[in-house]
Amino acid sequence: MKIQQLSLFVENKPGHVAAPVELLAEAGVDIRALYLADTQNFGIVRMIVSDWQKAAGLLESHGFVVKCTEVLAVEVPDHPGGLAVVLRALEGSGVNIEYMYAFPCMIGSQAILIFRFDDPDAAIARLQAKGINVVAGDELLK
């Protein structure tokens, strides 16, 4: 249920996000989700890709600093208040959300959000106990 996410550290300059994207495209690695956060001097590109091991090796061999982290893809009801339902399920669990971002597809009538939790195993257990589906990586990357 955990998914490997790649985080790249890139300079905050024109064209610096294009280089890793082009490398992955040339290697046939599909980017399924992407999130960019910036500071004044650098950016963090977070992405879910079709082959994270191939992508990480390729990017590192071209001088990129790459960090792999475990994230969860969680089904969220696609209506007003849907995210609130998921967040309420975590209340009292002690699990902290470090960040989240949208996944650009849906499964049925459910939106998908990517969550980085401080304790992914506890988050999985709590969400499933509350009837919330955590999507398996192979299902998400189809």
N, C-alpha and C positions, 0 to 999 in steps of 0.2 A: 504494500500500500504506500510505502514511502517512495518518493520520486527523487532522483538526483537532479539537482539544479546547478548550473554553472554560473559562477559570478566572475566577471572579468573586470579588472581595474584598467581604465583607459584615461589618457589625458583629456581634459575638457577643452578640446580644440577641434575646429572643423575637420571632418573627414575621419576622425579617430574611431568612430563607431562603425563606419563603413568597412574598414579593413578586416575585422574579424568576421563580419557578416559575409563578405565576399569570399574569404577563405572557406567558410563552412559551405557556402553555395557550391564552390568549385569541387569540394570533396563529397557533395551529395548528402550533406547533413541538413535535415529540415529543422528549422526553428519553429517550434509549436507555440511558445509564449515568450514574450520579452518584456522586460521592465527596465527602465533607465532612471537612475537617480544621480543627481549631480551635486558637486560642491564647486567652489570657485576654481580649484586646480585639477580635479579629476572626477570621473564618473564611474559608477558601478553599473555594469550591464548584467542583469540577471536573466537567464534564459533556460527554458526547458527545450531540449532538442531530441531528435529521433535516435541518436546514438551518442550518449554523453561521454563514453570512454574514448571513442574515436575523436570527438570534438575537443575534449580536454587535451589529449595528446597532440593533436594538430596545432591547437592554439598555443600551447606551451612551447612547442618546437619552433614557433614563430615569435617567441619572446613575450607573449602575454602572460601576465600573472593570473592564474586561474584557481579558484577555490570551488570545491564541490561540497554542497550541503544537501541535507535531506529536507524535503518539503512535502506537504500533503495537498492533494487535490480534493476539495470538498464540494459536494453538491449543495447548492443553496437555492431555495425556492425563488423562482424568478417573478417576484411580485413585491410591491411595497411592503417592507418589514421582513422580507426573507432573510436578509443578513442578520437582523436582530434575533431571529429564531436560533440561528447557529451560535451567535455570541452568547445568548442566554443559556444555551446548553453547556457552555464552559464555565458559567458562574459557579464559584465555590470550589472549583477543581484545583486552583493554584497554578493552572497552565497559563503561560504568558504568550501572547501573540507578538512576535518580533516584527513582522511585517506581513502584508498580503497584497495580492494583485489579481486582476481578472485574467481568466483564461479565455481566449477568443472563440469559444464554441460552447455549445450546450449539449446536454445529454437528455433527450426527451424535452420535458418542460423545465428542466433544472439548469440553472447557470452554474458555472464552475469557477471557484476561486482557489488560488494557490495561497497556502498559509505556511509561514515559517514559525514553528512553535519552539519554545525552549525545551520542551519534553514531548517529542512527537508520539512516543508510545502511549503516554498518558492521554494525550489529545485524541488519539485513535480510539482508545478504550472509552473515553468519556463521550465522544461524539456518537459512536456506535450504540452505546447504552441508551442514548437519547433518540435513537432512530435516524440518525443523520449518516448518510452514505459517504464514506471516504473512498474515492475512486482509485482503483488499481492502476499502476503505471502503464501496463500493457493495454488496458482499455482506453486510457487517455491518449496514448500515442498512436492509436489506429488511424 
